[in-house]
Amino acid sequence: MSKRLRVLDVLRGMAIAGIVLVNVPDMLSLGASASRGGSLRSGLDLLVQSRLVPIFEVLFGVGMYLIVRSARARRLSPWPPMLLRLTALFGIGLVHALVYPGEILRFYAIAGLLVLPVVLLTPRAVQLVLGAAATGVVVALAGSSAVETPGMILLGAAGAAYGVPAVLERAGRPVWWVLAIAVPVAAVALYRQTLEPGDPRFSTAGGQAGMALAVVYVVGTALLLAGPLRGVLTAVFAPLGRMALTSYLTASLAVVPAGAALGLTGSGDLPAALVLGAAVVAVQCVTCRLWLRRARYGPVEWVWRAVTWRTRPQAPALPVR
């Protein structure tokens, strides 16, 4: 954890790409049942919906750990930078809600503030136990729920403190063991989900399948990054992950007006909406890569970092010509 880990950037980029796709129907007010694309909706519910949010929640906890560690390395109290960071995130979410009322940044900020004392004042073992217990209760009783977020953030912070991201980066035998366990568990969970139709975000079986498949996606991605696809996955998703906040915000700014201009808002046309979402993600993958060739941070990330540390980051906010 002493250097930037590629696996974290790629996972964050994949999570953002998937979250944008599943948010597009909500952004365009397509409704619970689209007029076309029933099989496409089933595929989205089985493979994407509620599968990537848990990954992003854990990565949010990893990010909290890294900021706290950085503050202590600078011999600073981690309270001010973390409070400023989470408060700024809540403010960004408030503005973003004007475009996309279903945005999640405000809730992440509140959840982060709730678990911040635990992250700062307790040993990593306590964070791990509390995170696992809180998440386990939610998954067992509800499958998936907004109240899972604090527990998942704690799991991310504790996992980072124990060096789990570095284990994923090495993609050794422990990662293969986890995959061998997670795949059959996910297969059973997905079968149970098919017996409980509906939006997996609001069903117990769907939420449980989402958690299991999220584990498969994480360890599977780590193993792919250790193989011949490393370069392709890194080129496509790592820039998106490094500019995750910028990408999340600009996706709404692109999808909402474009959907209205194309007559997709309220149309129920899921295939066309997903094509629009995929096109936005594809453009973001390219623009993020081009931006990061000349700048260290994305524009919103630069501002967020400046607020966190109350100083101007060394890298410019705009590309250098």
C-alpha positions in Angstrom: 0.0 0.0 0.0 3.1 2.3 -0.3 2.4 2.9 -3.9 -0.7 3.4 -6.1 -2.2 0.1 -6.9 -3.5 -0.6 -10.4 -6.1 -3.0 -9.2 -7.9 -0.2 -7.2 -8.0 2.1 -10.1 -9.3 -0.6 -12.5 -12.0 -1.8 -10.0 -13.1 1.8 -9.4 -13.3 2.5 -13.1 -15.3 -0.7 -13.7 -17.7 0.1 -10.8 -18.3 3.7 -12.1 -19.0 2.3 -15.6 -21.5 -0.2 -14.3 -23.1 2.3 -12.0 -23.6 4.8 -14.8 -25.4 2.1 -16.9 -27.8 1.1 -14.1 -28.5 4.7 -13.3 -29.4 5.7 -16.8 -33.0 4.3 -16.5 -33.5 6.3 -13.4 -31.9 9.4 -14.9 -34.3 9.2 -17.9 -37.4 8.2 -15.8 -38.0 5.0 -17.7 -40.0 3.4 -14.9 -39.8 0.0 -13.3 -40.8 -1.8 -16.5 -39.5 -0.6 -19.9 -41.7 -1.0 -22.9 -39.0 -2.8 -24.8 -35.9 -4.9 -23.8 -37.3 -7.4 -21.3 -34.4 -9.8 -21.7 -32.0 -6.9 -21.6 -33.6 -5.8 -18.3 -33.2 -9.4 -17.0 -29.5 -9.4 -17.9 -29.0 -6.0 -16.3 -30.6 -7.2 -13.1 -28.7 -10.5 -13.0 -25.2 -9.2 -13.9 -25.0 -5.5 -13.1 -27.7 -4.1 -10.8 -26.6 -4.0 -7.2 -23.4 -5.8 -8.1 -21.1 -2.8 -8.5 -22.3 -0.6 -5.7 -20.9 -2.9 -3.0 -17.5 -2.7 -4.7 -17.7 1.1 -4.8 -18.7 1.2 -1.1 -15.7 -0.8 -0.1 -13.4 1.3 -2.3 -14.8 4.4 -0.5 -13.6 2.9 2.8 -10.2 2.2 1.2 -10.0 5.8 0.2 -10.9 6.9 3.8 -8.1 4.7 5.1 -5.6 6.2 2.6 -6.5 9.8 3.6 -6.2 9.0 7.3 -2.8 7.3 6.7 -1.6 10.2 4.6 -2.6 12.7 7.3 -0.7 10.8 10.0 2.3 10.4 7.8 2.3 14.2 7.6 2.0 14.4 11.4 -1.4 16.0 11.1 -4.6 15.2 12.9 -6.8 13.2 10.4 -10.0 14.8 11.7 -9.8 18.1 9.8 -9.0 16.7 6.4 -11.6 13.9 6.7 -14.3 16.3 8.0 -13.6 18.8 5.2 -13.5 16.0 2.6 -16.8 14.5 3.6 -18.5 17.8 4.0 -17.3 18.9 0.5 -18.6 15.6 -0.9 -22.0 16.3 0.7 -22.0 19.7 -0.9 -21.1 18.3 -4.3 -23.9 15.9 -3.9 -26.4 18.6 -3.2 -25.5 20.4 -6.4 -25.5 17.1 -8.4 -29.0 16.4 -7.1 -30.3 19.4 -9.1 -29.5 17.3 -12.2 -30.0 13.8 -10.9 -32.1 13.6 -7.7 -31.2 9.9 -7.2 -27.5 10.6 -6.8 -25.7 8.8 -4.0 -22.8 11.2 -3.0 -24.8 12.8 -0.2 -25.5 9.4 1.4 -21.9 8.3 1.1 -20.8 11.5 2.9 -23.3 10.9 5.7 -22.3 7.3 6.0 -18.6 8.3 6.1 -19.3 10.8 8.8 -21.1 8.1 10.9 -18.2 5.7 10.7 -15.4 8.2 10.9 -15.0 8.0 14.7 -14.7 4.2 14.4 -12.1 4.5 11.6 -10.0 7.1 13.5 -10.4 5.8 17.1 -10.5 2.0 17.0 -8.0 -0.7 15.9 -8.4 -2.3 12.5 -9.7 -5.5 14.1 -12.6 -3.7 15.7 -13.4 -2.0 12.3 -13.3 -5.4 10.6 -15.6 -7.1 13.2 -18.1 -4.2 13.2 -18.1 -3.9 9.4 -18.6 -7.6 8.9 -21.3 -7.8 11.6 -23.2 -4.8 10.2 -23.0 -6.0 6.7 -23.9 -9.5 7.5 -27.1 -8.5 9.3 -28.2 -6.4 6.4 -27.4 -9.1 3.8 -29.1 -11.8 5.8 -32.3 -9.8 6.5 -32.7 -7.6 3.5 -30.1 -8.7 0.9 -29.4 -5.2 -0.1 -30.2 -1.9 1.5 -28.9 1.6 1.9 -28.1 0.8 5.5 -25.4 -1.6 4.2 -23.2 1.3 3.3 -21.6 2.1 6.7 -20.7 -1.5 7.2 -19.2 -1.8 3.8 -17.2 1.3 4.3 -15.8 -0.1 7.5 -14.9 -3.3 5.7 -13.0 -1.3 3.1 -11.1 0.7 5.7 -10.2 -2.4 7.7 -9.3 -4.4 4.6 -6.9 -1.6 3.5 -5.4 -1.5 6.9 -4.7 -5.3 6.7 -3.2 -4.9 3.2 -5.9 -6.7 1.2 -5.5 -4.4 -1.9 -1.9 -5.4 -2.1 -2.9 -9.1 -1.9 -5.3 -8.4 -4.9 -2.5 -6.6 -6.7 -0.2 -9.7 -6.4 -3.1 -12.0 -7.4 -1.6 -15.0 -5.7 -3.0 -18.2 -4.3 -5.3 -16.6 -1.7 -7.1 -14.8 -4.5 -7.7 -18.1 -6.4 -9.0 -19.7 -3.2 -11.5 -16.9 -2.7 -12.6 -17.2 -6.4 -13.1 -21.0 -6.0 -15.4 -20.3 -3.0 -17.2 -17.3 -4.4 -18.2 -18.7 -7.8 -20.4 -21.6 -6.6 -21.9 -19.4 -3.9 -22.7 -16.7 -6.5 -24.2 -19.4 -8.8 -26.6 -20.6 -6.1 -27.4 -17.0 -5.2 -28.2 -16.1 -8.8 -30.5 -19.1 -9.1 -32.3 -18.0 -6.0 -32.7 -14.6 -7.4 -34.4 -16.0 -10.5 -37.0 -17.4 -8.2 -37.7 -14.0 -6.7 -38.4 -11.7 -9.7 -38.2 -8.0 -9.5 -35.6 -5.3 -9.0 -32.7 -6.9 -7.1 -32.2 -3.7 -5.2 -35.4 -4.4 -3.4 -35.3 -8.1 -2.9 -33.4 -10.3 -0.4 -32.3 -12.8 -2.9 -31.2 -10.1 -5.4 -29.2 -8.3 -2.8 -27.5 -11.5 -1.6 -26.6 -12.4 -5.2 -25.3 -8.9 -5.7 -22.9 -9.3 -2.8 -21.7 -12.7 -3.9 -21.2 -11.6 -7.5 -19.4 -8.5 -6.4 -16.8 -10.7 -4.7 -16.4 -12.7 -7.9 -16.0 -9.5 -9.9 -13.3 -8.2 -7.6 -11.1 -11.4 -7.4 -11.8 -12.1 -11.1 -10.6 -8.7 -12.1 -7.5 -9.1 -9.9 -6.6 -12.3 -11.7 -7.3 -10.9 -15.1 -4.9 -8.0 -14.3 -2.2 -10.6 -13.6 -2.6 -12.0 -17.2 -2.5 -10.9 -20.8 -5.5 -8.6 -20.5 -3.7 -6.4 -17.9 -2.8 -3.8 -20.5 -6.3 -3.6 -22.0 -8.1 -3.4 -18.7 -5.7 -0.8 -17.4 -6.0 1.4 -20.5 -9.8 1.3 -20.5 -10.7 1.4 -16.8 -7.8 2.9 -14.8 -8.2 6.5 -16.1 -11.9 6.3 -15.4 -11.2 5.1 -11.9 -8.7 7.8 -11.2 -11.3 10.3 -12.3 -14.2 8.5 -10.7 -15.9 11.5 -9.1 -15.6 13.6 -12.3 -16.9 10.7 -14.3 -19.9 10.2 -12.1 -20.9 13.8 -12.2 -20.3 14.4 -15.9 -22.3 11.2 -16.8 -25.4 12.8 -15.4 -24.6 16.1 -17.1 -24.4 14.2 -20.4 -27.1 11.6 -20.1 -30.0 13.8 -18.8 -29.9 16.5 -21.5 -29.0 14.1 -24.3 -31.8 11.7 -23.3 -34.3 14.6 -23.3 -33.0 15.8 -26.7 -33.4 12.2 -28.2 -36.9 11.8 -26.8 -35.8 9.0 -24.4 -37.0 10.6 -21.1 -40.1 8.7 -19.9 -40.1 6.6 -23.1 -39.5 3.2 -21.5 -37.0 2.4 -24.3 -34.4 0.6 -22.2 -32.2 -0.6 -25.1 -31.8 3.0 -26.5 -31.1 4.3 -23.0 -28.4 1.8 -22.4 -26.8 2.5 -25.7 -26.7 6.2 -24.7 -25.2 5.3 -21.3 -22.6 3.0 -22.9 -21.7 5.8 -25.4 -21.2 8.3 -22.6 -18.9 5.8 -20.7 -16.9 5.1 -23.8 -16.3 8.8 -24.4 -15.4 9.2 -20.7 -12.8 6.4 -21.0 -11.1 8.3 -23.8 -11.3 11.8 -22.4 -10.1 10.6 -19.0 -7.1 9.0 -20.5 -6.3 12.1 -22.6 -6.7 14.3 -19.6 -4.4 12.3 -17.3 -1.6 12.4 -19.9 -1.2 16.1 -19.0 -2.6 16.3 -15.4 -2.2 14.3 -12.3 -5.8 14.6 -11.1 -9.2 15.1 -12.7 -10.7 18.6 -12.3 -13.2 17.7 -9.6 -10.7 15.4 -7.9 -8.2 18.4 -7.9 -10.8 20.6 -6.2 -11.7 17.9 -3.7 -8.1 17.3 -2.8 -7.5 21.1 -2.4 -10.4 21.3 0.1 -9.3 18.2 1.9 -5.8 19.4 2.6 -6.5 23.2 2.5 -3.8 23.7 0.0 -3.3 23.9 -3.7 -2.2 20.5 -5.1 1.1 20.5 -6.9 -0.4 19.2 -10.1 -2.4 21.7 -12.1 -6.2 21.4 -12.4 -6.0 21.9 -16.1 -3.8 20.2 -18.7 -0.4 21.9 -19.2 0.3 22.9 -22.8 
